[in-house]
Amino acid sequence: MIEGVQVIPLKKICDERGKIMHMMRCDDAHFTKFGEIYFSTAYPGVIKGWHYHKKMTLNYCVLRGMIKLVLYDSRPKSKTKGELMELFIGEDNYCLVKIPPQIWNGYKCIGTKECLLANCPDLPHDPDEMERKDPFTKDIPYDWALKNR
């Protein structure tokens, strides 16, 4: 685990009509404050990354499909500096991933259908507050290719 990252299992309440999928409440222990909520989709095999936020905490939840979420800690004073964290989240592992500021993150849609990711960060989007890198940069030691194990 990367220092400060939290993975919180979420509830799905299912019946014959459909389901309710919880994400976050203002009285959850991991809730800090509301900035905005937005949704991001990706087609199978598409990589979205790398992103880095200077001040913003992210709260990712995948409602449809599956993603491989990869985090990289480049914080100079972190106990986990230089570590990677790989998570598979979505319909088969419904959870919320809380990502603190200054953690590089990216995701790849895996499986056969488009994924739908919800993010409820604690600050509204500000393009000057974030940085981006190419998913295949050599600055982050990660290979996005499928690993047959």
GIKA-V334016 format. One line per field, one symbol per residue. ss: DSSP state (H for helix, E for strand, L for the rest). A space follows every 10 residues. Layout:
ss=???
//
This chain:
ss=LLLLLEEEEL LEEEELLEEE ELLLLLLLLL LLLLLLLEEE EELLLLEEEE EEELLLLEEE EEEELEEEEE EEELLLLLLL LLLEEEEEEE LLELEEEEEL LLEEEEEEEE LLLLEEEEEL LLLLLLHHHE EELLLLLLLL LLLLLLLLL
//
